[in-house]
Amino acid sequence: MLGKQIGEEVGKVTTRRVLSVDGGPKMEVSAQTTGKLLGVATRNTVTYWAGVRPDGSLYGEAQGAVMGKGGERATFKAQGVGKLLDGGAVSYRGAQYFSSSTTKFSRLNTIAVLFEYEADADGNTKSSLWEWK
């Protein structure tokens, strides 16, 4: 069951790189974002790769680091599926799993987080995160 929203962030794609064109394009993307996670102001770095599947849908995997304003920190891994939109924009839905040794983020160690991620054609990103109960 979808729980309460626990985070949101906005940011900008900083790098795009082609990893492969064999069997369909596979890209690597890095982004810098700012937002809130469990009420803590954060600055985040994420890198993901995504490939176009035979039906035109996207599959990707990500990893990232989250730094809180008060020294909180966490890392995560994620997987998602998505679609290409007009002009090169993308939209993904998926799950991510955090790891943290800091008190304010320790609850993240025991929950799955569902996300919505959007990036427009200019590389502006927006994500929303929910606890999965």
C-alpha positions as CSV (number, residue, x, y, z in Angstrom):
1,M,0.0,0.0,0.0
2,L,1.2,3.5,-0.8
3,G,2.1,5.4,2.3
4,K,2.7,9.1,2.9
5,Q,5.0,11.2,0.8
6,I,8.4,11.4,2.4
7,G,10.3,13.4,-0.1
8,E,10.6,15.6,-3.2
9,E,13.4,17.2,-5.2
10,V,14.1,19.3,-8.2
11,G,17.3,19.5,-10.1
12,K,19.2,19.5,-13.4
13,V,20.9,16.9,-15.5
14,T,24.6,17.6,-15.5
15,T,25.9,14.8,-17.9
16,R,24.6,12.5,-20.6
17,R,26.7,9.8,-22.1
18,V,26.0,7.0,-24.6
19,L,27.1,3.6,-23.2
20,S,26.0,1.5,-26.1
21,V,24.0,1.4,-29.3
22,D,24.0,-2.4,-29.7
23,G,20.4,-3.7,-29.3
24,G,19.0,-0.2,-28.8
25,P,20.5,2.9,-27.2
26,K,21.7,2.7,-23.6
27,M,22.5,6.0,-21.9
28,E,24.1,7.1,-18.6
29,V,22.7,10.3,-17.0
30,S,23.9,12.2,-13.9
31,A,21.9,14.9,-12.1
32,Q,22.3,17.3,-9.1
33,T,19.1,18.0,-7.1
34,T,17.9,19.7,-4.0
35,G,14.9,18.9,-2.0
36,K,13.6,17.5,1.3
37,L,13.7,13.9,2.6
38,L,11.9,13.1,5.8
39,G,11.6,16.8,6.4
40,V,15.4,17.4,6.1
41,A,16.7,19.8,3.4
42,T,19.0,17.8,1.1
43,R,21.4,18.1,-1.8
44,N,21.6,14.9,-3.9
45,T,23.8,13.4,-6.6
46,V,22.4,10.6,-8.8
47,T,23.7,8.6,-11.7
48,Y,21.5,6.2,-13.7
49,W,21.7,4.2,-16.9
50,A,18.7,3.5,-19.0
51,G,18.1,1.5,-22.1
52,V,15.3,1.4,-24.6
53,R,13.6,-2.0,-24.7
54,P,12.3,-3.6,-27.9
55,D,8.8,-2.3,-27.2
56,G,10.1,1.3,-26.9
57,S,9.8,1.4,-23.1
58,L,12.7,2.3,-20.9
59,Y,14.3,0.3,-18.1
60,G,17.0,1.9,-15.8
61,E,19.0,1.5,-12.6
62,A,20.3,4.3,-10.4
63,Q,22.5,4.9,-7.5
64,G,22.9,8.1,-5.5
65,A,24.1,10.0,-2.5
66,V,22.0,12.2,-0.3
67,M,23.5,14.9,2.0
68,G,21.3,16.6,4.6
69,K,21.7,20.2,5.7
70,G,22.6,19.1,9.2
71,G,25.2,16.5,8.2
72,E,22.7,13.6,7.6
73,R,23.7,11.3,4.8
74,A,22.3,8.3,2.9
75,T,23.0,6.3,-0.2
76,F,20.5,4.5,-2.4
77,K,20.0,2.1,-5.3
78,A,16.9,2.2,-7.5
79,Q,15.2,0.5,-10.5
80,G,12.5,1.9,-12.7
81,V,10.6,1.7,-15.9
82,G,9.6,4.6,-18.1
83,K,8.9,6.1,-21.4
84,L,10.3,8.7,-23.8
85,L,8.2,11.8,-24.1
86,D,8.2,14.7,-26.7
87,G,11.6,16.3,-27.4
88,G,13.6,13.8,-25.4
89,A,11.9,14.2,-22.1
90,V,11.5,11.1,-19.9
91,S,9.2,9.8,-17.2
92,Y,10.0,6.9,-14.8
93,R,8.3,5.1,-12.0
94,G,10.1,2.7,-9.7
95,A,11.4,1.7,-6.3
96,Q,14.5,2.7,-4.4
97,Y,16.3,1.4,-1.3
98,F,18.3,3.5,1.1
99,S,21.1,2.9,3.5
100,S,22.0,5.3,6.2
101,S,23.9,5.3,9.5
102,T,22.6,8.8,10.5
103,T,19.8,9.1,13.0
104,K,17.4,11.2,11.0
105,F,17.6,8.9,8.0
106,S,17.9,5.5,9.8
107,R,14.2,4.8,9.2
108,L,15.0,4.6,5.5
109,N,16.9,1.4,6.1
110,T,13.7,-0.5,6.7
111,I,11.3,0.7,4.0
112,A,11.0,0.5,0.3
113,V,10.4,3.9,-1.4
114,L,8.4,4.4,-4.5
115,F,9.3,7.2,-6.8
116,E,8.1,9.3,-9.8
117,Y,10.8,10.9,-11.8
118,E,10.4,13.4,-14.7
119,A,13.1,15.1,-16.8
120,D,12.1,17.6,-19.4
121,A,14.0,18.0,-22.7
122,D,16.2,20.7,-21.2
123,G,17.3,18.4,-18.4
124,N,15.2,19.9,-15.6
125,T,14.2,17.1,-13.2
126,K,11.5,16.6,-10.6
127,S,11.0,13.6,-8.3
128,S,8.5,12.6,-5.6
129,L,9.0,9.8,-3.1
130,W,6.5,7.8,-1.1
131,E,6.9,5.1,1.6
132,W,5.6,1.7,0.5
133,K,3.9,0.1,3.4
